Amino acid sequence: MIARAATNGKAKVQRVPVVRCAAIYTRKSTDEGLDKDFNSLDAQYEACASYIESQRHDGWSLLPERFDDGGYTGANDRRPGLQSLLALIDAGRVQVVVVHRIDRLSRSLADFVRLMAMFEDKGVAFVSVTQQFSTGTPVGRLTLNLLSCFAEFEREMISERTRDKIHAARKRGKWTGGPPPLGYDVAPEGGKIVVNESEAKQVRAIFNLYLKVGTLTGTAKALNQKGWTTKAWTTRDGNERPGRRFTKSNLRALLSNPINIGKTRLNGEVYDGDHDAIVKPAIFDKVQALLADNAPTGTGSRRRRSGSALLAKLLRCGPCDASMGVTHTTKRERRYRYYICRTTRTDGYGACPTKSVPAAEIERLVVEQIRAIGKDEGLLAQVLEAARSQAPTVDEADLRRALALFDPVWDALHAKEQARVLTLLIERVDYDGDAGTVEIAFRATGIQALAEEVQP
């Protein structure tokens, strides 16, 4: 800026320094030590203020307002101090922003580039006092970009180290945060979960109910009729998180969570947890087996093929106690289905006397045996006695209603529904290919569930 003044009739040129209002921005990632009389933010401010004072000859003037963010990360711009500074820049009151180090303004390269573009658009210079550069020079702008890259790299390294620490803690069974599961509360001191006795009773009841009903949809419906919900909890900030109605998805998540048996899961691996179990391992294992039985076996044509295999996951080889999976072969454009012993499949036909059996033949035999039970009082009494050994509440009326599905209703059912009924009613089918015998083990809880479905 140039001014002219008259002295003894002559004009004299004077240079008046341009006033450049400088604002200081300070930040600290944690709030540790901020309650002290002189803290990290004060130290940053003093260093920046001294630098501005050294530039007074160029017209620099320190704004009285302070823009401090204590306890805020530099990974984003959601900081009250920074937002106040940006508002003042937008109002045209700031010509220079001064920081102690570049990463005090931002640790995100994307945010930093955006802020620099905004500063340039508003005619605002940016200065880091300890790194001795300014955006007012080409070299300063180049150095700034390089340092921003290193700041971003440092942030990513910190994030990676944090993830590693969390994973290590999870492997030791520690609680590392997040919504607590139903049946547990986060301990007041943090780092672990403790049993919530009233919720733990609910969880045990849910496991038993699923074993009785046999399906996720039916169990969720029963729970919602009771008015039960998922975990309701309060965040550390005091925000209420209400429980939700049960669905197939969140019910499956609850039933399959190893936390219930005192374990913790990380990346598919299960580790011993630092908390007490609320469900017996035997009950948990039964539920996992039932979940696996009820799980979809594929999509598209693969699912349709498995749906037509009525004894999928039920049929086992008697001599070697291996599962028998369904397969098929095509001869003269005709498709034939077979159940083949897993031992035979892996070790060859000489490894097991059962080998394979035509699918239609064994499926028809199992259904006929079940039908025969309803017509033979002696067989009915044997099955009822075996069922009562698992669930004493099973009565003869339950068994008769369940068996009523097989004659004459069975043939009218869709193949998928037939498979569901068999999976619900039968625990396993043992086939001995050498002796030519079939043994059926019934599921007591399934008998009750089917009886309820056909209840008039």
Secondary structure, 3 states (H helix, E strand, C coil): CEEEEEECCEEEEEECCCCEEEEEEEEECCCCCCCCCCCHHHHHHHHHHHHHHHCHHHCEEECCCCEEEECCCCCCCCCHHHHHHHHHHHCCCCCEEEECCHHHHCCCHHHHHHHHHHHHHHCCEEEECCCCEECCCHHHHHHHHHHHHHHHHHHHHHHHHHHHHHHHHHHCCCCCCCCCCCCEEECCCCCCEEECHHHHHHHHHHHHHHHHHCCHHHHHHHHHHHCCCCCCEECCCCCEECCCCCCHHHHHHHHCCHHHHCEEEECCEEEECCCCCCCCHHHHHHHHHHHHHHCCCCCHHHHHHHHCCCCCCCEEECCCCEEEEEEEEEECCEEEEEEEEHHHHHHCHHHCCCCEEEHHHHHHHHHHHHHHHHHCHHHHHHHHHHHHHHCCCCCHHHHHHHHHHHCCCHHHCCHHHHHHHHHHHEEEEEEECCCCEEEEEECHHHHHHHHHHCCC
